[in-house]
Amino acid sequence: MTRVLVTGAAGFIGSHLVDVLLARGDDVVGIDNFDAFYARSVKEANLEGAMAAPGFEFREIDIVDVGSLVESLTPDTVIVHLAAKAGVRPSLEDPIGYVRANVTGTAALAEAAHRAGVTRLVFGSSSSVYGDDTKAPFSEDAVAIHPVSPYAATKRSGELMLEALAPIWNLRCAALRFFTVIGPRQRPDLAVHKFTRLMLAGEPLTLFGDGTQSRDYTYWEDIVDGVLRAIRWTEDAPVGVEYFNLGDARPVPLTELVDTIAAALGTTPIIEWHPMQPGDVQHTFADLTKSNQVLGYQPTTALAEGVQNFVQWYRDIHDHER
């Protein structure tokens, strides 16, 4: 049994991780501040099962509140840091808010870990750190110094903050670069969720670019499996930061994603094309060599299955609301 503190516990990935940790018998402390990026009620629903489970404690805490973070930790805790302001395009409107949550928040959590005697930390980073000039497939040894959005810059800054602090405070860190995550509980602003909602309403999809841009869509169960493997890896890891890609290693063009969702829904999409947006990258593509060799990570869920699972979840919750 492990004691795990999960920041961002009420979010998409965080809540799934909490459920899996509890199911395997771990003690879990969940932290979230219910950021207003989307409805609090959605996040509370994500945690509904966990809140009734033994072994779970929830604390509503701002990620920069070092004192409250210290109170939530014991020396044997493993931290999984998923709390962040997410989204490329929204970060263009609020770079200061993104820096506070994603950079200052990461520094605050590292300081709390140091004060509490914690040495194991798993950091949820992002494929966005690779920018638009990294050779595909993206390898963890890429320099990653040309982010194209404030969100990407804050995620890379969080990584570098841990690089600076880990050797001083004896932190053993796994920085996991998540590629676009899909599945039930996905944030309402993300493509699969948004496109599903619009198609079912008979409303047009606003697509940017020419449809050839692609993303490495990864199902939440594969991501959580990678996180669990990283937690285990930190037991005997050296002091410092190691980077791991968690993706599917199969880039999917935007038009294929739309067709896959439409097939799952049994509908025909209405599409309106617009120019590429600032901050968007053309492609993402994970090189999984290191993650497979070191963590044993191997994704298993195909896009069509992941989309179908999301669509079923979406229909279920909206049928229940009726």
DAQUI-V371536 format. One record per residue. RES is the residue in one letter. SS is DSSP state (hx for helix, st for strand, lp for the rest). PSI is psi in radians with two decimals (none if undefined). Layout:
# DAQUI-V371536
RES | SS | PSI
RES | SS | PSI
This chain:
# DAQUI-V371536
M | lp | 2.35
T | lp | 2.56
R | st | 2.08
V | st | 2.28
L | st | 2.14
V | st | 2.01
T | st | 2.60
G | lp | 0.57
A | lp | -0.38
A | lp | -0.03
G | lp | -3.05
F | hx | -1.10
I | hx | -0.73
G | hx | -0.76
S | hx | -0.65
H | hx | -0.75
L | hx | -0.79
V | hx | -0.82
D | hx | -0.75
V | hx | -0.72
L | hx | -0.77
L | hx | -0.67
A | hx | -0.50
R | lp | 0.04
G | lp | 0.21
D | lp | 2.72
D | st | 2.27
V | st | 2.28
V | st | 2.12
G | st | 2.38
I | st | 2.37
D | st | 2.66
N | lp | 0.12
F | lp | 0.92
D | lp | 2.49
A | lp | 0.18
F | lp | -0.67
Y | lp | 3.03
A | lp | 2.37
R | hx | -0.66
S | hx | -0.59
V | hx | -0.77
K | hx | -0.66
E | hx | -0.65
A | hx | -0.62
N | hx | -0.59
L | lp | 0.09
E | hx | -0.80
G | hx | -0.74
A | hx | -0.66
M | hx | -0.41
A | lp | -0.01
A | lp | 2.49
P | lp | 2.62
G | lp | 0.05
F | st | 2.33
E | st | 2.29
F | st | 2.40
R | st | 2.22
E | st | 1.82
I | lp | 2.45
D | lp | 2.34
I | lp | -0.27
V | lp | 0.04
D | lp | 1.53
V | hx | -0.74
G | hx | -0.81
S | hx | -0.59
L | hx | -0.76
V | hx | -0.73
E | hx | -0.35
S | lp | -0.05
L | lp | 2.61
T | lp | 2.78
P | lp | -0.46
D | lp | 0.11
T | st | 2.47
V | st | 2.23
I | st | 2.29
V | st | 1.91
H | st | 1.73
L | lp | -0.17
A | lp | 2.30
A | lp | 2.69
K | lp | 2.15
A | lp | 2.83
G | lp | 2.27
V | hx | -0.96
R | hx | -0.73
P | hx | -0.47
S | hx | -0.39
L | hx | -0.46
E | hx | -0.32
D | lp | 1.03
P | hx | -0.59
I | hx | -0.77
G | hx | -0.65
Y | hx | -0.68
V | hx | -0.74
R | hx | -0.87
A | hx | -0.76
N | hx | -0.53
V | hx | -1.00
T | hx | -0.68
G | hx | -0.70
T | hx | -0.71
A | hx | -0.72
A | hx | -0.72
L | hx | -0.69
A | hx | -0.71
E | hx | -0.72
A | hx | -0.72
A | hx | -0.78
H | hx | -0.80
R | hx | -0.59
A | hx | -0.06
G | lp | 0.34
V | lp | 2.42
T | lp | -0.15
R | st | 2.19
L | st | 2.28
V | st | 2.14
F | st | 2.18
G | st | 1.75
S | st | -2.73
S | st | 2.58
S | hx | -0.28
S | hx | -0.33
V | hx | -0.36
Y | hx | -0.27
G | lp | -2.69
D | lp | 0.08
D | lp | 0.23
T | lp | 2.35
K | lp | 2.32
A | lp | 2.57
P | lp | 2.62
F | st | 2.15
S | lp | 2.59
E | lp | -0.32
D | lp | 0.12
A | lp | 2.58
V | lp | -0.55
A | lp | 0.99
I | lp | 0.20
H | lp | 1.14
P | lp | 2.63
V | lp | 0.20
S | lp | 2.72
P | hx | -0.66
Y | hx | -0.87
A | hx | -0.73
A | hx | -0.66
T | hx | -0.61
K | hx | -0.74
R | hx | -0.65
S | hx | -0.68
G | hx | -0.72
E | hx | -0.81
L | hx | -0.59
M | hx | -0.76
L | hx | -0.64
E | hx | -0.69
A | hx | -0.67
L | hx | -0.52
A | hx | -0.85
P | hx | -0.42
I | hx | -0.67
W | hx | 0.22
N | lp | 0.76
L | lp | 2.38
R | st | 1.85
C | st | 2.38
A | st | 2.07
A | st | 1.97
L | st | 2.07
R | st | 1.73
F | st | 2.33
F | lp | 2.80
T | lp | 2.04
V | st | 2.37
I | st | 2.91
G | lp | 3.08
P | lp | 2.48
R | lp | 0.07
Q | lp | 2.53
R | lp | 2.52
P | lp | -0.39
D | lp | -0.21
L | lp | 2.78
A | hx | -0.89
V | hx | -0.76
H | hx | -0.86
K | hx | -0.78
F | hx | -0.67
T | hx | -0.83
R | hx | -0.80
L | hx | -0.72
M | hx | -0.75
L | hx | -0.48
A | lp | -0.06
G | lp | 0.37
E | lp | 2.71
P | lp | 2.62
L | st | 2.31
T | st | 1.92
L | st | 2.44
F | st | 2.56
G | lp | -2.61
D | lp | 0.14
G | lp | -0.16
T | lp | -0.29
Q | lp | 2.54
S | st | 2.74
R | st | 2.62
D | lp | 1.47
Y | lp | 2.33
T | st | 2.28
Y | st | 2.57
W | hx | -0.63
E | hx | -0.63
D | hx | -0.70
I | hx | -0.84
V | hx | -0.65
D | hx | -0.73
G | hx | -0.68
V | hx | -0.77
L | hx | -0.69
R | hx | -0.65
A | hx | -0.67
I | hx | -0.83
R | hx | -0.70
W | hx | -0.62
T | lp | -0.26
E | lp | -0.77
D | lp | 0.30
A | lp | 2.66
P | lp | 2.80
V | lp | 2.40
G | st | -2.89
V | st | 2.27
E | st | 2.48
Y | st | 2.43
F | st | 2.30
N | st | 2.35
L | st | 1.74
G | lp | -2.86
D | lp | -0.23
A | lp | 0.49
R | lp | 1.66
P | lp | 2.39
V | st | 2.12
P | st | 2.65
L | hx | -0.74
T | hx | -0.62
E | hx | -0.67
L | hx | -0.83
V | hx | -0.77
D | hx | -0.65
T | hx | -0.73
I | hx | -0.77
A | hx | -0.70
A | hx | -0.70
A | hx | -0.56
L | hx | -0.32
G | lp | 0.72
T | lp | 2.96
T | lp | 2.13
P | lp | 2.60
I | lp | 2.19
I | st | 2.34
E | st | 2.15
W | st | 2.43
H | st | 2.85
P | lp | 2.73
M | lp | 2.48
Q | lp | 2.59
P | lp | 2.46
G | lp | -0.28
D | lp | 2.42
V | lp | 2.79
Q | lp | -0.72
H | st | 2.66
T | lp | 2.51
F | lp | 1.94
A | st | 2.27
D | lp | 2.03
L | lp | 0.19
T | hx | -0.91
K | hx | -0.78
S | hx | -0.64
N | hx | -0.78
Q | hx | -0.69
V | hx | -0.75
L | hx | -0.31
G | lp | 0.35
Y | lp | 2.29
Q | lp | 1.85
P | lp | 2.60
T | lp | -0.20
T | lp | 2.09
A | lp | 2.77
L | hx | -0.85
A | hx | -0.71
E | hx | -0.75
G | hx | -0.74
V | hx | -0.75
Q | hx | -0.71
N | hx | -0.68
F | hx | -0.83
V | hx | -0.74
Q | hx | -0.76
W | hx | -0.77
Y | hx | -0.80
R | hx | -0.71
D | hx | -0.80
I | hx | -0.57
H | hx | -0.50
D | hx | -0.68
H | hx | -0.66
E | hx | -0.51
R | lp | none
